[in-house]
């Protein structure tokens, strides 16, 4: 019915088409309460979308278009350097059109949480002041007197931060937020707190830093439809620019003056590195941690001196080969894969979502629920990404397609194939390095419906994320988050 109405209306908007496909995929998995307001909101959204000349008020991007429209501009005010080349490299990925899913989640979730009455959000004092006019909270102990201060003001003296005459400003450590005055009224209307908006910017900075590093590690040659940072500038400059972005993000993070949020987001940065190490060295399929496989050689890791305890990775399988069944191996590999996926992708989404709820003053159960929403959505997002590597083209992805097997990565599609084809085990263990391994694995994935099974796994996490969303009060922002969650599953890039 919806598709027929769409053809009659002549609507060709691509974003609408993606949203419509999300409605087709809902089915019973959404467990929509037909007599409830959630179903009514979905029907209302659908009706508005098929009417010519009207816009979808639940469109995720439109709902926070003002904030998203200046995201890159605001970030540029945080990452400027006195060195022009560093400025160029650090801002390179922000110039191209990216998905911007992570800041979008933070902004929409901020708006959705604003629907909870303030009387139910008393976990911390809700900071509703404009960031340029925040007062000190009276009665706060001197040691914590900066807790309610302006997040643009430095905590440490500028002469210490800069290491030079603070009048000679070579970086924006104390610069004003661009266009801040334009957002005083918008923030009040949208229910998005100034610190939540800054959190969205910090989250995108952390993510972009990880992209610069990942492209060096993965020998990538394209990103967002053009040369990757390592190709455009060099490996060394891309790595340094990524480090610089993390440093700038850390400064902005500290100025949120919320130690819990600082702890969460700092842990997310560490998680990105942990996940990358898990991807580089799979200790389930390659349990001998004395060696590292480089592109051209096998390096022996130096023996520990004993001064620092070295813990055996929890995913290492103990026992002899004879005592471990094929099923045990596959299950352990899946557990490893999902944990690695959490660390590399879902951690930043889950911890930024939890931080959003903390800054909103939500109670512990809602804070935990927001964390679980980000976790489930993040797992779904990466699993779909792994699936697209087998099903789409480099032109659509904006980055190399079919790269996972070539990089020796055993993601969900090939792990499902391995469950039915034990002979793939040695190929996975040697990271598909022998001639013909990649081609054999692709055929096995196709013959065992590995992609289809991966889609089912992504659907499971999508449904879990939707369940988390239904714990929030009904609102336009929640409906937009539901559309966004479904679009993650149906995206083509």
KETI-341982 format. One record per residue (C-alpha): residue number from 0; residue in three letters; y, z negated, x. Coordinates in nm, 4 decimals, decimal comma, padded with zeros to 6 digits. Layout:
// residues N
  pos  code         y         z         x
  NUM   ALA         Y         Z         X
...
END
This chain:
// residues 493
  pos  code         y         z         x
    0   UNK   00,0000   00,0000   00,0000
    1   UNK   00,2411  -00,0964   00,2767
    2   UNK   00,1685   00,2163   00,4765
    3   UNK   00,2193   00,4399   00,1721
    4   UNK   00,5507   00,2751   00,0978
    5   UNK   00,6518   00,3218   00,4571
    6   UNK   00,5864   00,6952   00,4460
    7   UNK   00,7930   00,7223   00,1273
    8   UNK   01,0818   00,5338   00,2802
    9   UNK   01,0802   00,7469   00,5942
   10   UNK   01,1112   00,4498   00,8241
   11   UNK   01,0312   00,5410   01,1845
   12   UNK   01,1400   00,2327   01,3698
   13   UNK   00,8789   00,1594   01,6385
   14   UNK   00,9243  -00,2154   01,6179
   15   UNK   00,8558  -00,2013   01,2476
   16   UNK   00,5420   00,0047   01,3048
   17   UNK   00,4113  -00,2599   01,5432
   18   UNK   00,4912  -00,5348   01,2952
   19   UNK   00,3203  -00,3414   01,0177
   20   UNK   00,0065  -00,3025   01,2242
   21   UNK   00,0126  -00,6785   01,2674
   22   UNK  -00,0030  -00,7164   00,8902
   23   UNK  -00,3033  -00,4817   00,8775
   24   UNK  -00,4836  -00,6937   01,1346
   25   UNK  -00,4252  -01,0263   00,9633
   26   UNK  -00,7292  -01,0141   00,7333
   27   UNK  -00,8997  -01,3384   00,6612
   28   UNK  -00,8478  -01,4628   01,0167
   29   UNK  -00,4971  -01,5760   00,9311
   30   UNK  -00,6330  -01,7928   00,6485
   31   UNK  -00,3098  -01,7320   00,4591
   32   UNK  -00,2629  -01,9590   00,1610
   33   UNK  -00,1914  -01,7040  -00,1115
   34   UNK  -00,0381  -01,9650  -00,3372
   35   UNK   00,1704  -02,1117  -00,0564
   36   UNK   00,5095  -02,0288   00,0817
   37   UNK   00,3663  -01,8794   00,4022
   38   UNK   00,2095  -01,5957   00,2064
   39   UNK   00,5246  -01,5580   00,0012
   40   UNK   00,7327  -01,5263   00,3164
   41   UNK   00,4976  -01,2603   00,4523
   42   UNK   00,5161  -01,0612   00,1273
   43   UNK   00,8937  -01,0915   00,1231
   44   UNK   00,9095  -00,9646   00,4794
   45   UNK   00,6863  -00,6703   00,3949
   46   UNK   00,8891  -00,5781   00,0873
   47   UNK   01,2135  -00,5855   00,2821
   48   UNK   01,0670  -00,3749   00,5604
   49   UNK   00,9673  -00,0904   00,3256
   50   UNK   01,3066  -00,0697   00,1572
   51   UNK   01,5244   00,2033   00,3129
   52   UNK   01,8502   00,0798   00,4543
   53   UNK   01,7373  -00,2786   00,4994
   54   UNK   01,6379  -00,4626   00,8151
   55   UNK   01,3520  -00,7041   00,8604
   56   UNK   01,5078  -01,0477   00,8744
   57   UNK   01,1899  -01,1845   01,0338
   58   UNK   01,2076  -00,9454   01,3279
   59   UNK   01,1724  -01,1722   01,6347
   60   UNK   01,4239  -00,9882   01,8507
   61   UNK   01,6870  -00,9506   01,5794
   62   UNK   01,6729  -01,3193   01,4925
   63   UNK   01,7926  -01,4228   01,8400
   64   UNK   01,9519  -01,0927   01,9391
   65   UNK   02,2752  -01,2577   02,0547
   66   UNK   02,0913  -01,4815   02,3012
   67   UNK   01,8484  -01,2118   02,4165
   68   UNK   02,1269  -00,9569   02,4523
   69   UNK   02,2964  -01,1544   02,7284
   70   UNK   01,9843  -01,3029   02,8887
   71   UNK   02,0056  -01,0914   03,2042
   72   UNK   02,3822  -01,1414   03,2246
   73   UNK   02,3478  -01,5184   03,2114
   74   UNK   02,0661  -01,5179   03,4657
   75   UNK   02,2799  -01,3111   03,7020
   76   UNK   02,5347  -01,5939   03,6976
   77   UNK   02,2637  -01,8279   03,8233
   78   UNK   02,1050  -01,6179   04,0978
   79   UNK   02,4015  -01,4660   04,2797
   80   UNK   02,4018  -01,4982   04,6577
   81   UNK   02,6532  -01,4427   04,9330
   82   UNK   02,4246  -01,1711   05,0716
   83   UNK   02,4599  -00,8388   04,8838
   84   UNK   02,1066  -00,7147   04,9599
   85   UNK   01,9512  -01,0402   04,8402
   86   UNK   02,1580  -01,0065   04,5229
   87   UNK   02,0211  -00,6561   04,4740
   88   UNK   01,6555  -00,7500   04,5228
   89   UNK   01,6757  -01,0695   04,3148
   90   UNK   01,8298  -00,8850   04,0194
   91   UNK   01,6101  -00,5721   04,0477
   92   UNK   01,3512  -00,6610   03,7816
   93   UNK   01,6151  -00,7895   03,5424
   94   UNK   01,7747  -00,4431   03,5360
   95   UNK   01,4707  -00,2783   03,3774
   96   UNK   01,3598  -00,3367   03,0206
   97   UNK   01,0810  -00,5947   03,0194
   98   UNK   00,8924  -00,7645   02,7379
   99   UNK   01,0954  -01,0867   02,7732
  100   UNK   00,8250  -01,2617   02,5706
  101   UNK   00,8657  -01,5986   02,7407
  102   UNK   01,2368  -01,6552   02,6743
  103   UNK   01,1895  -01,5095   02,3256
  104   UNK   00,9246  -01,7737   02,2517
  105   UNK   01,1533  -02,0538   02,3733
  106   UNK   01,4480  -01,9353   02,1625
  107   UNK   01,2484  -01,8741   01,8434
  108   UNK   01,0621  -02,2019   01,8802
  109   UNK   01,3937  -02,3828   01,9342
  110   UNK   01,5235  -02,2343   01,6104
  111   UNK   01,2015  -02,3187   01,4233
  112   UNK   01,2039  -02,6799   01,5443
  113   UNK   01,5617  -02,7188   01,4223
  114   UNK   01,4151  -02,7079   01,0687
  115   UNK   01,2612  -03,0505   01,1280
  116   UNK   01,5050  -03,3159   01,0017
  117   UNK   01,6860  -03,4980   01,2788
  118   UNK   01,5590  -03,8250   01,1344
  119   UNK   01,2104  -03,7110   01,2412
  120   UNK   01,3248  -03,6048   01,5891
  121   UNK   01,3983  -03,9335   01,7602
  122   UNK   01,1778  -03,9203   02,0684
  123   UNK   01,4919  -03,8767   02,2811
  124   UNK   01,8614  -03,8543   02,2023
  125   UNK   01,9109  -03,4979   02,0780
  126   UNK   02,1635  -03,3284   02,3014
  127   UNK   02,3705  -03,1175   02,0599
  128   UNK   02,6841  -03,0996   02,2686
  129   UNK   02,8156  -02,7823   02,4195
  130   UNK   02,7155  -02,7899   02,7850
  131   UNK   03,0764  -02,7830   02,8955
  132   UNK   03,1865  -03,0814   02,6878
  133   UNK   02,8965  -03,3250   02,7027
  134   UNK   03,0056  -03,6894   02,7286
  135   UNK   02,8238  -03,9549   02,9242
  136   UNK   02,6020  -04,1658   02,6978
  137   UNK   02,7495  -04,5150   02,6849
  138   UNK   02,5297  -04,7996   02,7893
  139   UNK   02,3193  -04,5851   03,0205
  140   UNK   02,2252  -04,7632   03,3455
  141   UNK   02,4234  -04,6383   03,6443
  142   UNK   02,1134  -04,5016   03,8166
  143   UNK   02,0579  -04,2726   03,5175
  144   UNK   02,4184  -04,2080   03,4257
  145   UNK   02,3755  -03,8357   03,4897
  146   UNK   02,1185  -03,8070   03,2088
  147   UNK   02,3659  -03,6735   02,9542
  148   UNK   02,6017  -03,4991   03,1923
  149   UNK   02,7052  -03,1358   03,1914
  150   UNK   02,4089  -02,9286   03,3208
  151   UNK   02,6548  -02,7024   03,5013
  152   UNK   02,7848  -02,9896   03,7112
  153   UNK   02,6127  -03,0715   04,0381
  154   UNK   02,4462  -03,4094   04,0864
  155   UNK   02,4732  -03,3916   04,4656
  156   UNK   02,8164  -03,3314   04,6247
  157   UNK   02,8861  -02,9603   04,6665
  158   UNK   02,9537  -02,9991   05,0375
  159   UNK   02,5936  -03,1127   05,0729
  160   UNK   02,4499  -02,8410   04,8479
  161   UNK   02,6410  -02,5602   05,0172
  162   UNK   02,6306  -02,6962   05,3697
  163   UNK   02,9762  -02,5463   05,4170
  164   UNK   03,3274  -02,5949   05,2894
  165   UNK   03,2721  -02,6213   04,9115
  166   UNK   03,5900  -02,4201   04,8580
  167   UNK   03,4156  -02,1201   05,0127
  168   UNK   03,1748  -02,0486   04,7288
  169   UNK   02,9061  -01,8010   04,8323
  170   UNK   02,6732  -01,8801   04,5455
  171   UNK   02,6923  -01,9875   04,1801
  172   UNK   02,5539  -02,3382   04,2117
  173   UNK   02,8566  -02,4705   04,0302
  174   UNK   02,9806  -02,1584   03,8530
  175   UNK   03,0492  -02,1619   03,4777
  176   UNK   02,8052  -02,0112   03,2338
  177   UNK   02,9203  -01,6594   03,1474
  178   UNK   03,0451  -01,6271   02,7915
  179   UNK   02,9668  -01,9886   02,7123
  180   UNK   03,2592  -02,0140   02,4721
  181   UNK   03,1051  -01,7389   02,2602
  182   UNK   02,7999  -01,9522   02,1914
  183   UNK   02,9487  -02,2737   02,0601
  184   UNK   02,9350  -02,1543   01,7008
  185   UNK   02,6197  -01,9444   01,7476
  186   UNK   02,4306  -02,2450   01,8818
  187   UNK   02,5306  -02,4546   01,5823
  188   UNK   02,4316  -02,1807   01,3388
  189   UNK   02,0992  -02,0992   01,5041
  190   UNK   02,0020  -02,4565   01,5783
  191   UNK   01,9374  -02,3600   01,9409
  192   UNK   02,0534  -02,6338   02,1767
  193   UNK   02,2445  -02,5322   02,4913
  194   UNK   01,9756  -02,6811   02,7135
  195   UNK   01,7047  -02,4928   02,5242
  196   UNK   01,8911  -02,1694   02,5872
  197   UNK   01,9135  -02,2552   02,9550
  198   UNK   01,5402  -02,3338   02,9498
  199   UNK   01,4737  -01,9803   02,8207
  200   UNK   01,6682  -01,8388   03,1155
  201   UNK   01,4859  -02,0623   03,3643
  202   UNK   01,1493  -01,9573   03,2210
  203   UNK   01,2290  -01,5893   03,2694
  204   UNK   01,3484  -01,6539   03,6248
  205   UNK   01,0196  -01,8248   03,7119
  206   UNK   00,8197  -01,5442   03,5536
  207   UNK   01,0163  -01,2747   03,7355
  208   UNK   00,9701  -01,4525   04,0672
  209   UNK   00,5949  -01,4469   04,0060
  210   UNK   00,6104  -01,0707   03,9385
  211   UNK   00,7795  -01,0066   04,2724
  212   UNK   00,5093  -01,2050   04,4495
  213   UNK   00,2199  -01,0609   04,2465
  214   UNK   00,3222  -00,7024   04,3191
  215   UNK   00,3066  -00,7712   04,6914
  216   UNK  -00,0334  -00,9396   04,6604
  217   UNK  -00,1746  -00,6639   04,4375
  218   UNK  -00,0299  -00,3733   04,6404
  219   UNK   00,1400  -00,2566   04,3195
  220   UNK   00,3548   00,0572   04,3318
  221   UNK   00,5229   00,0399   03,9904
  222   UNK   00,6636  -00,2181   03,7529
  223   UNK   00,8502  -00,1665   03,4249
  224   UNK   00,8398   00,2095   03,4642
  225   UNK   00,9794   00,2366   03,8171
  226   UNK   00,9028   00,1419   04,1783
  227   UNK   00,7884  -00,2167   04,2189
  228   UNK   01,0035  -00,4509   04,4273
  229   UNK   00,7778  -00,4285   04,7305
  230   UNK   00,7962  -00,0488   04,7295
  231   UNK   01,1697  -00,0320   04,6575
  232   UNK   01,2703  -00,2877   04,9206
  233   UNK   00,9697  -00,4012   05,1327
  234   UNK   00,7063  -00,6717   05,1077
  235   UNK   00,9151  -00,9191   05,3050
  236   UNK   01,2271  -00,8756   05,0907
  237   UNK   01,0278  -00,8969   04,7664
  238   UNK   00,8646  -01,2239   04,8742
  239   UNK   01,1935  -01,3736   04,9889
  240   UNK   01,3675  -01,2694   04,6661
  241   UNK   01,0886  -01,4332   04,4655
  242   UNK   01,1299  -01,7529   04,6672
  243   UNK   01,5051  -01,7379   04,6113
  244   UNK   01,4604  -01,7023   04,2342
  245   UNK   01,2339  -02,0079   04,2289
  246   UNK   01,4936  -02,2033   04,4255
  247   UNK   01,7714  -02,1058   04,1864
  248   UNK   01,5500  -02,1830   03,8859
  249   UNK   01,4800  -02,5278   04,0329
  250   UNK   01,8527  -02,6016   04,0631
  251   UNK   01,9129  -02,5062   03,7004
  252   UNK   01,6051  -02,7011   03,5963
  253   UNK   01,7283  -03,0180   03,7659
  254   UNK   02,0579  -02,9887   03,5838
  255   UNK   01,8864  -03,0169   03,2472
  256   UNK   01,8749  -03,3892   03,3344
  257   UNK   01,5375  -03,4400   03,1698
  258   UNK   01,2751  -03,5625   03,4149
  259   UNK   00,9866  -03,4835   03,1803
  260   UNK   01,0941  -03,1207   03,1480
  261   UNK   01,1490  -03,0968   03,5234
  262   UNK   00,7958  -03,2297   03,5802
  263   UNK   00,6456  -02,9836   03,3318
  264   UNK   00,8208  -02,6724   03,4572
  265   UNK   00,7702  -02,7622   03,8233
  266   UNK   00,3995  -02,7995   03,7501
  267   UNK   00,4015  -02,4560   03,5871
  268   UNK   00,5344  -02,3088   03,9141
  269   UNK   00,2514  -02,4779   04,1055
  270   UNK   00,0032  -02,3528   03,8442
  271   UNK   00,1080  -01,9928   03,9122
  272   UNK   00,0085  -02,0355   04,2762
  273   UNK  -00,3171  -02,2135   04,1877
  274   UNK  -00,4093  -01,9330   03,9502
  275   UNK  -00,3402  -01,6701   04,2129
  276   UNK  -00,5656  -01,8518   04,4599
  277   UNK  -00,8397  -01,8668   04,1968
  278   UNK  -00,8053  -01,4918   04,1552
  279   UNK  -00,8106  -01,4283   04,5298
  280   UNK  -01,1147  -01,6477   04,5943
  281   UNK  -01,3636  -01,6799   04,3122
  282   UNK  -01,5630  -01,9881   04,4106
  283   UNK  -01,8192  -01,9318   04,1356
  284   UNK  -01,9330  -01,5899   04,2507
  285   UNK  -01,8372  -01,6430   04,6150
  286   UNK  -01,9128  -02,0130   04,6699
  287   UNK  -01,8820  -02,0025   05,0492
  288   UNK  -01,5226  -02,1154   05,0984
  289   UNK  -01,5481  -02,0851   05,4770
  290   UNK  -01,4486  -01,7189   05,4598
  291   UNK  -01,1687  -01,5081   05,3152
  292   UNK  -01,2174  -01,1396   05,2373
  293   UNK  -00,9094  -00,9442   05,3447
  294   UNK  -00,8577  -00,5759   05,2810
  295   UNK  -00,9979  -00,4773   05,6213
  296   UNK  -01,1885  -00,7805   05,7485
  297   UNK  -01,3558  -01,1112   05,6707
  298   UNK  -01,1656  -01,4041   05,8152
  299   UNK  -01,3143  -01,7409   05,8945
  300   UNK  -01,1116  -02,0326   05,7586
  301   UNK  -01,0333  -02,2975   06,0236
  302   UNK  -01,2449  -02,6094   05,9921
  303   UNK  -01,0631  -02,9122   05,8457
  304   UNK  -00,9710  -03,1827   06,0943
  305   UNK  -01,0576  -03,4655   05,8566
  306   UNK  -00,7036  -03,6034   05,8393
  307   UNK  -00,6582  -03,4557   05,4925
  308   UNK  -00,9468  -03,4726   05,2427
  309   UNK  -01,0508  -03,1259   05,1258
  310   UNK  -01,1973  -03,1315   04,7777
  311   UNK  -01,4734  -02,8884   04,6832
  312   UNK  -01,3552  -02,6695   04,3968
  313   UNK  -01,4779  -02,8021   04,0634
  314   UNK  -01,6079  -02,4589   03,9628
  315   UNK  -01,8439  -02,4278   04,2595
  316   UNK  -02,2022  -02,4155   04,1356
  317   UNK  -02,4259  -02,6732   04,2996
  318   UNK  -02,7919  -02,6253   04,3649
  319   UNK  -03,0085  -02,3429   04,4931
  320   UNK  -03,0031  -01,9889   04,3599
  321   UNK  -03,3465  -02,0398   04,2090
  322   UNK  -03,2241  -02,3267   03,9933
  323   UNK  -02,9298  -02,1360   03,8413
  324   UNK  -03,0003  -01,9036   03,5512
  325   UNK  -02,8153  -01,5810   03,4834
  326   UNK  -02,6708  -01,7352   03,1675
  327   UNK  -02,5392  -02,0341   03,3651
  328   UNK  -02,3738  -01,8001   03,6125
  329   UNK  -02,2041  -01,5976   03,3385
  330   UNK  -02,0888  -01,9079   03,1522
  331   UNK  -01,9458  -02,0586   03,4713
  332   UNK  -01,7694  -01,7307   03,5489
  333   UNK  -01,6154  -01,7222   03,1998
  334   UNK  -01,4974  -02,0814   03,2348
  335   UNK  -01,3456  -01,9953   03,5714
  336   UNK  -01,1816  -01,6826   03,4270
  337   UNK  -01,0244  -01,8692   03,1352
  338   UNK  -00,8925  -02,1484   03,3566
  339   UNK  -00,7483  -01,8937   03,5984
  340   UNK  -00,5919  -01,7129   03,3014
  341   UNK  -00,4363  -02,0385   03,1830
  342   UNK  -00,2867  -02,1096   03,5247
  343   UNK  -00,1522  -01,7584   03,5842
  344   UNK  -00,0129  -01,6866   03,2382
  345   UNK  -00,0607  -01,9507   02,9696
  346   UNK   00,0681  -02,2433   03,1763
  347   UNK   00,4275  -02,1182   03,1839
  348   UNK   00,4192  -02,0355   02,8120
  349   UNK   00,2610  -02,3674   02,7138
  350   UNK   00,4776  -02,5884   02,9334
  351   UNK   00,8002  -02,4116   02,8346
  352   UNK   00,6997  -02,4481   02,4678
  353   UNK   00,6312  -02,8178   02,5176
  354   UNK   00,9626  -02,8543   02,7012
  355   UNK   01,1394  -02,6857   02,4093
  356   UNK   01,0002  -02,9477   02,1717
  357   UNK   01,0919  -03,2305   02,4099
  358   UNK   01,4535  -03,1137   02,4279
  359   UNK   01,4553  -03,0976   02,0457
  360   UNK   01,3620  -03,4673   02,0318
  361   UNK   01,0353  -03,3986   01,8458
  362   UNK   00,7689  -03,6649   01,8051
  363   UNK   00,4599  -03,6641   02,0241
  364   UNK   00,2299  -03,4862   01,7766
  365   UNK   00,4722  -03,1928   01,7431
  366   UNK   00,5296  -03,1844   02,1190
  367   UNK   00,1526  -03,1546   02,1675
  368   UNK   00,1275  -02,8925   01,8936
  369   UNK   00,3941  -02,6776   02,0594
  370   UNK   00,2082  -02,7064   02,3885
  371   UNK  -00,1134  -02,5872   02,2225
  372   UNK   00,0723  -02,2991   02,0571
  373   UNK   00,2020  -02,1787   02,3934
  374   UNK  -00,1401  -02,2249   02,5522
  375   UNK  -00,3247  -02,0262   02,2857
  376   UNK  -00,0618  -01,7528   02,2748
  377   UNK  -00,0591  -01,7284   02,6537
  378   UNK  -00,4369  -01,6945   02,6730
  379   UNK  -00,4271  -01,4281   02,4021
  380   UNK  -00,1478  -01,2453   02,5852
  381   UNK  -00,3328  -01,2256   02,9178
  382   UNK  -00,6690  -01,1414   02,7640
  383   UNK  -00,5028  -00,8498   02,5827
  384   UNK  -00,3427  -00,7500   02,9149
  385   UNK  -00,6870  -00,7470   03,0762
  386   UNK  -00,8194  -00,5379   02,7875
  387   UNK  -00,5328  -00,2856   02,8118
  388   UNK  -00,6194  -00,2286   03,1772
  389   UNK  -00,9336  -00,0545   03,0461
  390   UNK  -00,7835   00,1248   02,7463
  391   UNK  -00,4339   00,2538   02,8178
  392   UNK  -00,2411   00,4633   03,0665
  393   UNK  -00,0030   00,3753   03,3464
  394   UNK   00,2779   00,5523   03,1598
  395   UNK   00,2401   00,3203   02,8607
  396   UNK   00,1875   00,0060   03,0669
  397   UNK   00,4764   00,0706   03,3025
  398   UNK   00,2479  -00,0384   03,5864
  399   UNK  -00,0806   00,0907   03,7329
  400   UNK  -00,3654   00,1110   03,4798
  401   UNK  -00,7295   00,0546   03,5701
  402   UNK  -00,6201  -00,1599   03,8620
  403   UNK  -00,8308  -00,4714   03,7981
  404   UNK  -01,1653  -00,3294   03,9072
  405   UNK  -01,0056  -00,1548   04,2045
  406   UNK  -00,8614  -00,4913   04,3070
  407   UNK  -01,2033  -00,6504   04,2686
  408   UNK  -01,1070  -00,8570   03,9627
  409   UNK  -01,3768  -00,9542   03,7137
  410   UNK  -01,1884  -00,9968   03,3864
  411   UNK  -01,3319  -01,0481   03,0383
  412   UNK  -01,4503  -00,6878   02,9706
  413   UNK  -01,6709  -00,6724   03,2789
  414   UNK  -01,7887  -01,0323   03,2364
  415   UNK  -01,9127  -00,9442   02,8870
  416   UNK  -02,0879  -00,6428   03,0369
  417   UNK  -02,2440  -00,8629   03,3055
  418   UNK  -02,3937  -01,0874   03,0393
  419   UNK  -02,6081  -00,7936   02,9264
  420   UNK  -02,6387  -00,6179   03,2636
  421   UNK  -02,7415  -00,8742   03,5300
  422   UNK  -02,7373  -00,5999   03,7926
  423   UNK  -02,3571  -00,6122   03,7854
  424   UNK  -02,3667  -00,9572   03,9488
  425   UNK  -02,3830  -00,8375   04,3120
  426   UNK  -02,1002  -00,5877   04,2442
  427   UNK  -01,8804  -00,8619   04,1014
  428   UNK  -01,9619  -01,0857   04,3977
  429   UNK  -01,8573  -00,8154   04,6459
  430   UNK  -01,5498  -00,7322   04,4332
  431   UNK  -01,6661  -00,3775   04,3550
  432   UNK  -01,6071  -00,2819   04,7182
  433   UNK  -01,8992  -00,0389   04,7615
  434   UNK  -01,8637   00,3302   04,6734
  435   UNK  -01,9465   00,3869   04,3058
  436   UNK  -01,9170   00,0195   04,2030
  437   UNK  -01,5995   00,0726   03,9981
  438   UNK  -01,7439   00,3717   03,8137
  439   UNK  -02,0718   00,1910   03,7366
  440   UNK  -01,8827  -00,1116   03,6057
  441   UNK  -01,6628   00,1035   03,3785
  442   UNK  -01,9686   00,2703   03,2274
  443   UNK  -02,1338  -00,0698   03,1727
  444   UNK  -01,8216  -00,2040   02,9991
  445   UNK  -01,8208   00,0979   02,7686
  446   UNK  -02,1928   00,0825   02,6886
  447   UNK  -02,1930  -00,2921   02,6175
  448   UNK  -01,8729  -00,2872   02,4073
  449   UNK  -01,7013  -00,5138   02,6603
  450   UNK  -01,3547  -00,4154   02,5394
  451   UNK  -01,4389  -00,4820   02,1746
  452   UNK  -01,5799  -00,8250   02,2613
  453   UNK  -01,2675  -00,9005   02,4634
  454   UNK  -01,0549  -00,8145   02,1602
  455   UNK  -01,2556  -01,0656   01,9548
  456   UNK  -01,1859  -01,3311   02,2182
  457   UNK  -00,8141  -01,2523   02,2036
  458   UNK  -00,8258  -01,2714   01,8236
  459   UNK  -00,9732  -01,6203   01,8472
  460   UNK  -00,6783  -01,7451   02,0540
  461   UNK  -00,4339  -01,5562   01,8302
  462   UNK  -00,5747  -01,7353   01,5262
  463   UNK  -00,5527  -02,0706   01,7028
  464   UNK  -00,1869  -02,0019   01,7870
  465   UNK  -00,1164  -01,9163   01,4231
  466   UNK  -00,2797  -02,2420   01,3183
  467   UNK  -00,0420  -02,4273   01,5522
  468   UNK   00,2558  -02,2447   01,4023
  469   UNK   00,1570  -02,3528   01,0529
  470   UNK   00,2163  -02,7141   01,1595
  471   UNK   00,5891  -02,6315   01,1755
  472   UNK   00,8056  -02,6376   00,8617
  473   UNK   00,8478  -02,3091   00,6740
  474   UNK   01,1423  -02,1150   00,8135
  475   UNK   01,2533  -01,7645   00,9030
  476   UNK   01,2051  -01,8490   01,2688
  477   UNK   00,8461  -01,9571   01,2066
  478   UNK   00,7789  -01,6309   01,0237
  479   UNK   00,9250  -01,4424   01,3194
  480   UNK   00,6966  -01,6336   01,5560
  481   UNK   00,3999  -01,5382   01,3382
  482   UNK   00,4958  -01,1705   01,3640
  483   UNK   00,5417  -01,2071   01,7387
  484   UNK   00,2017  -01,3748   01,7735
  485   UNK   00,0311  -01,0919   01,5870
  486   UNK   00,2176  -00,8266   01,7847
  487   UNK   00,0754  -00,9724   02,1069
  488   UNK  -00,2702  -00,8728   01,9861
  489   UNK  -00,1713  -00,5255   01,8696
  490   UNK   00,0578  -00,4229   02,1557
  491   UNK  -00,0117  -00,1145   02,3652
  492   UNK   00,1765  -00,2192   02,6783
END
